[in-house]
Every structure is written in C-alpha cells, then in structure tokens.
Amino acid sequence: MSNNVVSDAESQSVMKTARSFASLVKLQHTVFSAPFVALGVALAADGVPSVRVMVFVTLALIAARTAAMAFNRIVDVAYDS
C-alpha cells in the first residue's frame, strides 16, 4: 500500500523551487499593470464586467506577467550579469 503523505524534504524542495521561480518576478510590475488591464476589460465589456470575468482576467494577468518576466530573466541572463 503506497503512502500519499508528502515528506518534509519533498515539501521543502517544492517550496525552494517556488521561491526560486518567484525571485525571477517583480511583483510591482504586475500590480502596476492591473489597473490598465481592468480598464481594458471594462471597455471590452462595454460596462462593468462580472466578478467571475474579473477573477479569470486577474489570474490570466498574473500568469502571463509571471511567465513573461521569468522567460525574460532566463533568456537575458548573459546580458544581465
């Protein structure tokens, strides 16, 4: 019978990987772009969008900014050092 409990070592490894990835991203840039995205969604919806739409757009904003900034940091590592 297999045990599905995550060990402390595995948990720490996952947290270390998450912290390493998060260090590639500037939270301030994502927060700064949020009002512009909200304005774009309001204009596209021709009014106030639903809460559900705003939640999905916010998640998409965070994911896209994180992926783009991490990719940029990885690609430009030779130039940034």
Stockholm file with secondary structure:
# STOCKHOLM 1.0

chainA/1-81         MSNNVVSDAESQSVMKTARSFASLVKLQHTVFSAPFVALGVALAADGVPSVRVMVFVTLALIAARTAAMAFNRIVDVAYDS
#=GR chainA/1-81 SS CCCCCCCHHHHHHHHHHHHHHHTTSCHHHHHHHHHHHHHHHHHHHTSCCCHHHHHHHHHHHHHHHHHHHHHHHHHTHHHHC
#=GC SS_cons        CCCCCCCHHHHHHHHHHHHHHHTTSCHHHHHHHHHHHHHHHHHHHTSCCCHHHHHHHHHHHHHHHHHHHHHHHHHTHHHHC
//
